[in-house]
Amino acid sequence: MRIEPKQLQQELKQGLVWPVYWIYGEESYRVREVCSLLSRTLVGDQKWAEDRIEGSQARASDVLASFQSIPLGGGIRVVWVRDAQLIKEPEELAEMLGPRQPVQDVPAVCIFVAKDLDGRRKFSKLLVEKAAVIGCDAVPEEQRETWVKYLAQSRGIAPESLPMELLLYQDQWSLDWVQNELQKWELSESAALGSGSEVLVGGNDSTSGSGEQFIAAFIERRDLAGALRHVETLAGKPEISLPLLGLLSWNVRMLGLLAARSRSVRIPPMVEGRLRRALSMWHPMEIQQLQAELFDLDFAVKQTPQEPLALWGVLVHRFCKKS
């Protein structure tokens, strides 16, 4: 039976569970939320009753054996299967399927987490008939604003303060991406409110000052020597450079919206004045190129072994000018 996350939440509140859940979809944030709800309800602190299986390395018989075993500490046996779409001979799992029941009548629950549900397979049709199937597909464009407002409010951010134009219309849009952008927004808001400073980067006073001066040198003056001097101080300290990268990205996005004369720009007045003054230094095409370069820099710094100082140096040389 196909059910929505809200229905799942209601069933669990009523003490009703299915022996088998099949959770699938490309929206990983929603998948995690559903799994977290099931874990809190069925497992709690009884971690001894859990078993975790990799679907890419398991057969149906392995899942069945775990499902039918009795947890030593009592309680419901909860079996998690990741990459469930890769399980070999899934038809053998049919004997696990059954109707929704009161939680006290269910000795075991198996939660399959998969990338998809192939409707052409016989087992998939059986799942829809006799298990709880929860789809976590990409959020439709018309629902994006509702989700952004919900996620913002959950972080204590007033939705009306956000640049909705930026948060709603991105090619690689996802709820995880929105969460990341909201985190950057929180940093930028803290920056605008902190001690009258335009930019605040974590760390001691000297490194915070270097972060502020780097933003000013890079965006306002495009000063090669000045920006490089501060990069040498900051690049090797991820606890400082990563928040700085987030703030730099936010500033550049705001700069792009101002260049496009967007009506949805909402920026603290002090920061807006600084960015408007910087507009004369940047061509709109350069701003777009810089946004792409910052995305690549973010990935390279976090996901590759490349030297951070060299990565930051290349960025500065590409977009700053010799004085």
TAJO-V856919 format. One record per run of one state. SS is the DSSP state (alpha for helix, beta for strand, coil for the rest). FROM is the first residue (numbers start at 0). LEN is the number of residues. Records with the same first field share a line. If there is no record, write none. Layout:
SS->FROM-LEN / FROM-LEN
This chain:
coil->0-1 / 2-2 / 13-2 / 17-2 / 24-3 / 42-4 / 57-1 / 68-8 / 82-1 / 86-1 / 88-1 / 96-4 / 105-2 / 114-7 / 130-1 / 135-5 / 154-4 / 161-2 / 168-6 / 193-11 / 221-1 / 234-3 / 259-9 / 281-2 / 303-4 / 319-1 / 321-2
beta->1-1 / 15-2 / 19-5 / 49-5 / 58-1 / 76-6 / 87-1 / 100-2 / 107-7 / 131-4 / 222-1 / 320-1
alpha->4-9 / 27-15 / 46-3 / 54-3 / 59-9 / 83-3 / 89-7 / 102-3 / 121-9 / 140-14 / 158-3 / 163-5 / 174-19 / 204-17 / 223-11 / 237-22 / 268-13 / 283-20 / 307-12
